[in-house]
């Protein structure tokens, strides 16, 4: 199972990308949650990060339709 981090800002949902500009995937929930916590700790503008389990169609639909 893989996980992704979604950046939520002002009604938008953005999948985080890695250094190759591909969706940044994590092999464990713990790893993804740790990175999300670090990112949130360094935010001061109300941006939130949410970890989602990959279900290809579901993630794409959620980002396109902002269904959080």
C-alpha positions in Angstrom: 0.0 0.0 0.0 1.3 3.5 -0.8 0.4 6.9 0.6 0.6 10.5 -0.7 0.5 13.9 0.9 -2.0 16.5 -0.3 -1.4 20.2 0.4 -4.6 22.0 1.2 -4.6 25.7 0.7 -7.5 28.2 0.2 -9.9 25.6 -1.2 -7.3 23.9 -3.5 -5.8 20.5 -3.2 -2.3 19.9 -4.5 -0.5 16.5 -4.6 3.1 16.9 -3.4 5.7 16.1 -6.0 9.2 14.6 -5.6 12.5 15.9 -7.1 11.5 14.2 -10.5 8.2 16.1 -10.6 6.3 12.9 -10.0 3.7 12.3 -7.3 5.7 11.8 -4.0 4.7 8.3 -2.8 5.5 6.8 0.6 5.5 3.1 1.4 4.3 3.5 4.9 1.6 5.6 6.6 4.1 6.5 9.4 6.6 7.9 6.9 4.0 10.0 5.1 2.5 11.3 8.4 6.0 12.2 9.7 6.8 14.3 6.6 3.3 15.9 6.7 3.9 16.9 10.4 7.3 18.4 9.5 5.8 20.4 6.7 2.9 21.7 8.8 5.3 22.6 11.6 7.1 24.9 9.2 3.9 26.6 7.8 2.6 29.8 9.2 0.0 30.7 6.6 -2.8 28.2 7.4 -1.7 25.5 4.9 -2.6 22.0 5.9 -1.2 18.7 4.8 -3.3 15.5 4.6 -2.1 12.0 4.1 -4.2 9.7 1.8 -3.9 6.1 0.9 -3.4 5.7 -2.8 -6.4 4.4 -4.7 -5.6 5.9 -8.1 -9.1 6.9 -9.2 -10.0 8.2 -5.7 -7.0 10.4 -5.3 -7.4 11.9 -8.8 -11.1 12.5 -8.3 -10.5 14.1 -4.9 -7.9 16.5 -6.3 -10.0 17.4 -9.3 -13.2 17.8 -7.2 -11.7 19.0 -3.9 -13.6 16.3 -2.0 -12.1 16.3 1.4 
